[in-house]
Amino acid sequence: MAIIVAVLYFAMIELLMIDSSRELAEARRFRARVVALTLAENAAEAAAFEIASPANTSATVNGEDDQGTIRGKLTKSAPESTGAIPFVIEGEGVSAGLESTRATVRLQGRINGGSIEIEYALHSQ
């Protein structure tokens, strides 16, 4: 009887260990997705910093820290017949760590006089 109880006890502990390692891997993947998306948004925001400058038609931003890497790019097109200036802002974030994940952000819009209008936004994941 004691051997049966011991075997059942060890089997239950093994199941708990398998479940906890699966949960830990899932938590790592979730954290990596959140960090990558935050980095991508930060890259897009850093690239958008130059949007108000009429002299700049493009800008790029690169950075890296212990959380991951960012790449941001702003591209302005030639003014349309209405005077509006189309732009595209792209941001990419790659999280560092055991689970590395990549996320992107893309914003399209126009600069109309003194106002900035976002017409389209795409977030990966």
Residue pairs with C-beta under 8 A, 6 or more apart in sequence:
25 99
28 97
28 98
28 99
29 99
29 101
31 95
31 97
31 99
32 95
32 97
32 99
32 100
32 101
33 95
33 101
33 103
33 125
35 67
35 68
35 93
35 95
35 97
35 101
36 68
36 93
36 94
36 95
36 101
36 102
36 103
36 125
37 93
37 103
37 105
37 123
37 124
37 125
38 93
39 67
39 68
39 69
39 70
39 93
39 94
39 95
39 103
40 70
40 91
40 92
40 93
40 103
40 104
40 105
40 123
40 124
41 91
41 93
41 105
42 70
42 72
42 91
42 93
43 61
43 63
43 70
43 71
43 72
43 91
43 92
43 93
43 105
44 72
44 89
44 90
44 91
44 105
44 107
45 72
45 91
46 61
46 63
46 70
46 72
46 91
47 59
47 60
47 61
47 72
47 73
47 74
47 89
47 90
47 91
48 72
48 74
48 89
48 107
49 59
50 56
50 59
50 74
51 74
51 76
51 87
51 89
51 111
51 116
56 74
56 76
57 75
57 76
58 73
58 74
58 75
58 76
59 72
59 73
59 74
60 71
60 72
60 73
60 74
61 70
61 71
61 72
61 73
62 69
62 70
62 71
62 72
63 69
63 70
64 70
66 96
67 95
67 96
68 93
68 94
68 95
68 96
68 97
68 100
69 93
69 94
69 96
70 91
70 92
70 93
71 91
71 92
72 89
72 90
72 91
72 92
73 88
73 89
73 90
73 91
74 87
74 88
74 89
75 87
75 88
75 89
75 90
76 85
76 86
76 87
76 111
77 85
77 86
77 87
78 85
79 85
80 86
80 110
82 112
83 112
83 113
84 110
84 111
84 112
85 110
85 111
86 108
86 109
86 110
87 108
87 109
87 110
87 111
88 106
88 107
88 108
89 105
89 106
89 107
89 108
90 104
90 105
90 106
90 107
91 104
91 105
91 106
92 102
92 103
92 104
92 105
93 102
93 103
93 104
94 100
94 101
94 102
94 103
95 101
95 102
95 103
102 124
103 123
103 124
103 125
104 122
104 123
104 124
105 121
105 122
105 123
105 124
106 120
106 121
106 122
107 118
107 120
107 121
107 122
108 118
108 119
108 120
108 121
109 116
109 117
109 118
109 119
109 120
110 116
110 117
110 119
111 117
